[in-house]
Amino acid sequence: MEEHRTVDAALGIGNTLRQDFPLTGNVLQANLRRTEHDLATLAQSYAAEAPARIRYVKGAYKESVQVAFRSKKEVDRAYQRGIDRLMSAPGLRPMLGTHDPAMLDYGLVAADAAGRTTTAWEMQLLFGVRPDLQQRYAAAGQTVRVYLPFGRDWYPYFMRRLAERPANLAFFLRSLRSTRSRIARNSASVG
Ligand SMILES: Cc1cc2nc3c(=O)[nH]c(=O)nc-3n(C[C@H](O)[C@H](O)[C@H](O)COP(=O)(O)OP(=O)(O)OC[C@H]3O[C@@H](n4cnc5c(N)ncnc54)[C@H](O)[C@@H]3O)c2cc1C
């Protein structure tokens, strides 16, 4: 999901595509004031037999105060309200796209309260970001999806995401180095 003017189009495309391709997902951004309403509408529109997949993020775009919450506190509160709504909506499959351990832990508690099993919702983190956290939650039985941009424009997209937090570059390079050594080891043993 990009900036707020694209939301109606993206939701409309998602609703249309889901009629033939039920696994199509949409992203919603907690920082947008409209999102609680969008979540409520989606929750009413889908049933448990064919839930809509919703990736729920805090929102990466600088938006005006008219359309968005701006302080971290407000965004975090909105994110938690959205988690509660998602977890208690049988017609939605929550996918929490965040690296914030406080929000992921909140998700665990909310899922438990709503009676969702670990396979009925997901945590989603970017490749290379907090791999320790990804492994810890996965080892505890949680569904964790690692997000890897691909396609022609993967590089500028990935750089924008890394630039949100330059410390990620170190994580990414470490992860790349260990993957390369694994590939080199495997090729040597095949050769
Ligand atoms: C899978 C996925 C898909 C996304 N898709 C979209 C999208 O379509 N549209 C959009 O607007 N935004 C998207 N985002 C970005 C998102 O909106 C946030 O800007 C981004 O995830 C940063 O917010 P946060 O929830 O991770 O935590 P923040 O509120 O930024 O940080 C809270 C705490 O989380 C931890 N943390 C956060 N980021 C990192 C990091 N990079 N490395 C290590 N620790 C960290 C730290 O402990 C930090 O104190 C996506 C994010 C993910 C994970």
The ligand as an SDF file (V2000), in Angstrom:
LIG
                    3D

 53 58  0  0  0  0  0  0  0  0999 V2000
    6.1770   -7.2910    5.7900 C   0  0  0  0  0  0  0  0  0  0  0  0
    6.0540   -5.8030    5.7630 C   0  0  0  0  0  0  0  0  0  0  0  0
    5.3610   -5.1850    4.7320 C   0  0  0  0  0  0  0  0  0  0  0  0
    5.1950   -3.7950    4.7260 C   0  0  0  0  0  0  0  0  0  0  0  0
    4.4500   -3.2390    3.7390 N   0  0  0  0  0  0  0  0  0  0  0  0
    4.1530   -1.9140    3.8110 C   0  0  0  0  0  0  0  0  0  0  0  0
    3.2650   -1.3080    2.8860 C   0  0  0  0  0  0  0  0  0  0  0  0
    2.7390   -1.9570    1.9740 O   0  0  0  0  0  0  0  0  0  0  0  0
    2.9860    0.0100    3.0370 N   0  0  0  0  0  0  0  0  0  0  0  0
    3.5310    0.7640    4.0360 C   0  0  0  0  0  0  0  0  0  0  0  0
    3.1930    1.9410    4.1510 O   0  0  0  0  0  0  0  0  0  0  0  0
    4.4110    0.2150    4.9100 N   0  0  0  0  0  0  0  0  0  0  0  0
    4.7340   -1.0880    4.8200 C   0  0  0  0  0  0  0  0  0  0  0  0
    5.6160   -1.6250    5.7250 N   0  0  0  0  0  0  0  0  0  0  0  0
    6.3870   -0.7360    6.6110 C   0  0  0  0  0  0  0  0  0  0  0  0
    5.6260   -0.4060    7.8820 C   0  0  0  0  0  0  0  0  0  0  0  0
    4.5180    0.4270    7.6210 O   0  0  0  0  0  0  0  0  0  0  0  0
    6.5350    0.3200    8.8950 C   0  0  0  0  0  0  0  0  0  0  0  0
    6.9570    1.5390    8.3310 O   0  0  0  0  0  0  0  0  0  0  0  0
    7.7770   -0.4510    9.2710 C   0  0  0  0  0  0  0  0  0  0  0  0
    7.4940   -1.8100    9.4480 O   0  0  0  0  0  0  0  0  0  0  0  0
    8.3580    0.1580   10.5720 C   0  0  0  0  0  0  0  0  0  0  0  0
    7.4150    0.0710   11.6150 O   0  0  0  0  0  0  0  0  0  0  0  0
    7.4320   -1.0950   12.7090 P   0  0  0  0  0  0  0  0  0  0  0  0
    6.0360   -1.5530   12.9740 O   0  0  0  0  0  0  0  0  0  0  0  0
    8.2810   -2.2230   12.2230 O   0  0  0  0  0  0  0  0  0  0  0  0
    8.0020   -0.4550   14.0210 O   0  0  0  0  0  0  0  0  0  0  0  0
    8.4560    1.0310   14.4800 P   0  0  0  0  0  0  0  0  0  0  0  0
    7.3230    1.7400   15.1270 O   0  0  0  0  0  0  0  0  0  0  0  0
    9.1860    1.7160   13.3590 O   0  0  0  0  0  0  0  0  0  0  0  0
    9.5050    0.6390   15.6070 O   0  0  0  0  0  0  0  0  0  0  0  0
    9.1140    0.0500   16.8430 C   0  0  0  0  0  0  0  0  0  0  0  0
   10.2050   -0.8950   17.3400 C   0  0  0  0  0  0  0  0  0  0  0  0
   10.2980   -2.0230   16.4430 O   0  0  0  0  0  0  0  0  0  0  0  0
   11.6610   -2.4240   16.2740 C   0  0  0  0  0  0  0  0  0  0  0  0
   12.0300   -2.1990   14.8750 N   0  0  0  0  0  0  0  0  0  0  0  0
   11.3160   -1.5010   13.9750 C   0  0  0  0  0  0  0  0  0  0  0  0
   11.9030   -1.5010   12.7830 N   0  0  0  0  0  0  0  0  0  0  0  0
   13.0260   -2.2280   12.9320 C   0  0  0  0  0  0  0  0  0  0  0  0
   14.0380   -2.6020   12.0410 C   0  0  0  0  0  0  0  0  0  0  0  0
   13.9810   -2.2570   10.7740 N   0  0  0  0  0  0  0  0  0  0  0  0
   15.0640   -3.3260   12.5170 N   0  0  0  0  0  0  0  0  0  0  0  0
   15.1030   -3.7230   13.8020 C   0  0  0  0  0  0  0  0  0  0  0  0
   14.1500   -3.4020   14.7090 N   0  0  0  0  0  0  0  0  0  0  0  0
   13.1180   -2.6690   14.2730 C   0  0  0  0  0  0  0  0  0  0  0  0
   12.4740   -1.5740   17.2120 C   0  0  0  0  0  0  0  0  0  0  0  0
   12.5560   -2.2500   18.4460 O   0  0  0  0  0  0  0  0  0  0  0  0
   11.6060   -0.3140   17.3390 C   0  0  0  0  0  0  0  0  0  0  0  0
   11.8630    0.3990   18.5060 O   0  0  0  0  0  0  0  0  0  0  0  0
    5.7970   -3.0150    5.7420 C   0  0  0  0  0  0  0  0  0  0  0  0
    6.4970   -3.6310    6.7720 C   0  0  0  0  0  0  0  0  0  0  0  0
    6.6320   -5.0020    6.7990 C   0  0  0  0  0  0  0  0  0  0  0  0
    7.3800   -5.6500    7.9270 C   0  0  0  0  0  0  0  0  0  0  0  0
  1  2  1  0
  2  3  1  0
  2 52  2  0
  3  4  2  0
  4  5  1  0
  4 50  1  0
  5  6  2  0
  6  7  1  0
  6 13  1  0
  7  8  2  0
  7  9  1  0
  9 10  1  0
 10 11  2  0
 10 12  1  0
 12 13  2  0
 13 14  1  0
 14 15  1  0
 14 50  1  0
 15 16  1  0
 16 17  1  0
 16 18  1  0
 18 19  1  0
 18 20  1  0
 20 21  1  0
 20 22  1  0
 22 23  1  0
 23 24  1  0
 24 25  2  0
 24 26  1  0
 24 27  1  0
 27 28  1  0
 28 29  2  0
 28 30  1  0
 28 31  1  0
 31 32  1  0
 32 33  1  0
 33 34  1  0
 33 48  1  0
 34 35  1  0
 35 36  1  0
 35 46  1  0
 36 37  1  0
 36 45  1  0
 37 38  2  0
 38 39  1  0
 39 40  1  0
 39 45  2  0
 40 41  1  0
 40 42  2  0
 42 43  1  0
 43 44  2  0
 44 45  1  0
 46 47  1  0
 46 48  1  0
 48 49  1  0
 50 51  2  0
 51 52  1  0
 52 53  1  0
M  END
$$$$
